[in-house]
Structure formats: C-alpha cells, structure tokens
C-alpha cells in the first residue's frame, strides 16, 4: 500500500508524492454554485424577478443559510480532491469527487508556462500557472499556488522539459533573464490616444445615439445601443492601458519573457522556435513618431502580442531575436501589384506588396493601417494559389501561405505568371527550410 498523498506508479518506479493547491483555492471555487444561480437569472430574468418578489425575509435568510455552507463545502471538497504530481516524464493532475479525472501532460510537449496573478491573488500572495501544451486548444492551468511555489514549479517543469535529470531539475532554478526594453506608461498612453479604434467608436456613438433618440425617444433603446459602443471604446483605450501597463520584455534561455499588467500581473514566455508569424502593425497616426506594434502567431499558444508600441528600429531588433537569421526587408524591397490590379481592388491595391528573401516570406497590406507579415520559410506548412474570375480577367492572382498556427499570410494581386512561379519556388524554399532548421529546444 502507498501512504496518503502518494500516487503509485504503475510502471514499477518509486511512488510519486502528490501535492495540493494553495489553501486559498476553495475561496475561488466556492463561487461556482453562486455562478450557476446568476446564470439562471440572466437566462430567465422574468422568472428570476417573479421568484424574488415572492421571497420573504425568513425565506431569504434560510436560503442564504443553505447556499453559503453549500458553496463553502463545494469549494473545500473540490480543493481536497485535487492533486498534482511531477514524474520523470509528465505532470499529472487528478480532480473530481464523484467522477475522477486524471490529466497526463507530457513534459516534452510543454512549450510555454505563464505565471499570472489577478489583483486579489496578488493580495493573497498566490498565483496560477498556465501551460501551453502542443495539441491543445486551451491552456491547462494550476490555480492557485503560492507565488514562490508557482515560480519554483515553473522552473522545475521547464528544466525537465529541457532534458535535465529529475534529481537535478529542481536545483536548476529559474533561468536568468536580461531586460531588453520597457514600454514607459506615458508612451503607451499616447499610443492608445493615437489609435483610431477608440476615436472611431466615439464618433459612431456621437452620430448614432442622437439619431436613435430622435427616431425612438426611448432612453432604454439609446442605453442598449450606447453602452456597447462606449464599452468598446473603453476596451480599446483604458482596457488596453490596464492590461499592457509596465510592459517589460526580457530575454532568457527558455524564450522571451513578457511581464505586464496594472491590476492583474502576467508573466508570459514566448517559446523558442514556436513563433510562426510576426506582424509589424503601423497605424496612421503613429508614423510621424516612428512607432510600430509587434504581434505574433505562436503554434499552440494564445500569446499574440510581443510589443504594444516601440520605435521601429527597436522592434526590428526584437524581431531578429524572435526569428533568428531574419531581417525585416526595407520598403524599397517590396514590389507592388501591377496596374491592372486597380480594377480588382480600387485605391487599396496600392497598399499591398511582396518581398521574398532567403529567410522569410514578407507580405504587406493596408494604406491607413499598415501591416507587414513575416513568415520564415521553415514555418510554411502549405502554399495555395487562388484566382477568381474577375482576377483571371485582369491577369492577377493571390498566393496564400499557411503556417502551423492555423494562420494564413496572403500575397495579394500578384501577376498571374509571377504567382505560379512563386507557388513552385515557395514550396521548394519551405521544404529546404524545414530540412535545415534547428530543432526547437528549451534552454538550448
């Protein structure tokens, strides 16, 4: 027999000690029964209102006397029956009171581990681990652990994923990080004020809401339309400022480290070798200041932002770290679509461009909000040529490059003969690029 808290290994290896989450976790999980009631109230507001009108003070007190202990018991039991253990090859997470579930997360399939601390978690001194695992659509997580324990466990898991022996992995510690840059709050605030999305929503609200009031004379109709508009404007300005506050980028052997957040702090990692596409986004009002935004597509990961705002030269140097051997092509290296393309996409055809180097496939689009997408040849999964009847009549075609992050970069409105040649050449570049690429490895 094995002692309590020890999981017997069916392979015959020594038993693995199981661990529990932080004791504050039941407080988080106790909200589940309350959330069910709130969900019912939102789904059936009329029924909820009828039930509330029937409540007396005695009934309400009895209900709270039943609900609060039930919620507390649910939170405690869900915490008590949740265990995790780290073995030589995997992270095991056991959950469930009546229906048991065991998740086996192979260490070699872990590509990033993020440490996040919501505001209340920071006050309580706890954190959650979010794991990016190859082949899963959403991040697995352990919530909550003590802040120090979360960082130690993250370091141990990454060390084991890198190939360190189990007996020495816990001694490796967190890989050292060297700061590359920090986005000042003032620069972030100015960049958000110069972003068109915020002012666009405010302009729509300024025009649409008075018109709705004139037509309907209904305050509720105006509020129903105005709240989402103002919410969208707030999310694209205040919401982004809170989320991207104190954005700090560092470099370590396990990838690029990202720390950010005013209320909720997040410590993310861009895994090495898993970046499929890098985009340099340049809004119209940023151009005089020479600022760009750097976005990412990472295979199997939800991390999509590398830099919220940075000078272009600095952004290009960061791109060179993310995609080794890749340099951003200069503007003169891009070829525009032919004149016939103006009949397919009037005016905006001038915003498209293409440059192909020995290392990268680069496609540009946009006039007001420019976006430059860079795809290393080794990350291209497939190449497609598309040509509609109107494009065929004007001798142009689109070339689509698909990546491992389920993303597509398109070189639009290329001459038909060039597109056919590009299709064949890109397929060969991708094949040789994958053959010569170094393997993705932690702490390489």
Phi, psi and omega in degrees: 000155177252152181288157176303141181082007179238128182259125182283132181272121183290347180278356180094356178285166181303150180302151181255128180286130178266154181231155177255164176285175182296144181301344178284348184302320179305329179297325178289317185280343180293345181284349184301311178298323177296319179297325178297315178297318179295322177297320177296319181297319179290323182290323181229074185296325180294315178296321179296321179294320178297319180293323180293324180291338180275348185288136170258171180298320180295315179298320180296317180294320178296318179298315177295324179294335176271317186293314184296312176297324179295318178295318179295319179294319178298315179298318181294314182294320179297325176288317184296325183262019173250123179227155172221154181211146178251118178258188180296331189234352186204164171255124181251134178232118180252129180222165173107137176265302179271316180250110184278139178226131177238121177262130178249109182254110181292131185295325182289349179263358176282127182243345175198147176226120181254144174250121181237145180227097170301166187304310181293328177292325176296321178295321181278352179075031180237171181207163175243147176259130174245126186250126171270117183240134180299132177093001178244147182276331181235158183283133168285151182215154171241112183221121006239159172236159170302145185304316179292320179294322179297316179292321179294318179294320177301314180298319181294316180297318179294323178295318178292321177296333179279351177106005177291146180297144182304323183288342179248351185298321182288347179268347183294319181077179181288134180299140180295147181235138178247123182294134177260314178196162176224134180275115179297142179303324179296318178295318179298316181297315180296319181297322179289324176294333180267009178269133187291337185298316181298309182292330177297315178293321178295322178294317178299317179296319181296331180270316188285321186293313175299324179295318178297319179295321179296322184280317189257331186054032180244118179295322181295322178296318179296317179294318181298326178274325186283323182300312177299323180295312179293326176296319178295320177296319178292321180295326181276357179234284182296317180300317179291324179297316179296318182286325186258008181298142177055043181291119182234132181245128179228163181242134179217168180298338180263014177126187177275130180264135179236124175239132181196166174120134177272308179266305177261117179272136178234137177238099187251163179228129172271110188293145181291136175077357183260356179286124182263322183217141173239134179240132171258112184255132186228092176297158186302313186282355177271346193293322180297331180270351179072032182263151173219161175247135183249117179247161186227153161241118182244130182299124176071015183227150177268356177295123186229000183230128177258316179219124178289327177196140179194154172302147186300319180298318178294319179298319180293326177292326176291320177301321179296332176284322181287320180242087183302135179086000182253131172242146180288123179299142177290161183304324183290348181279349183271135176259134181276163173296160179289168182300329181296342182292341182295339178279342178270317179226089182300142176066302188288350179298335181291341181279351182269148178197163182217139172217132178237121178249184179294339185247337192214150171259118186239123179236135182243144177208157175100141174254309180280315178242096184283142179222125179245118182256132181241124178235115175299143182302326182291342182265358181283125180266325179203159179230134182228147174247129179234136182211109177282172182297322179291321176294320180297324180293334181252011171071032178232164180205162177254142176245120182257132177246118181261140183245175181285355178261023182058031178248163180224133173246131188241130169266104189270148168059045175273151174305141189302316180292324177294321180297319179295318178293322179295323179300312181292317183293320182291324177299320179290318178299319180295319180296312180290328178295316178294326180292323184267353184290145175285148179293146176288129184210136175292142173053034181289000000 
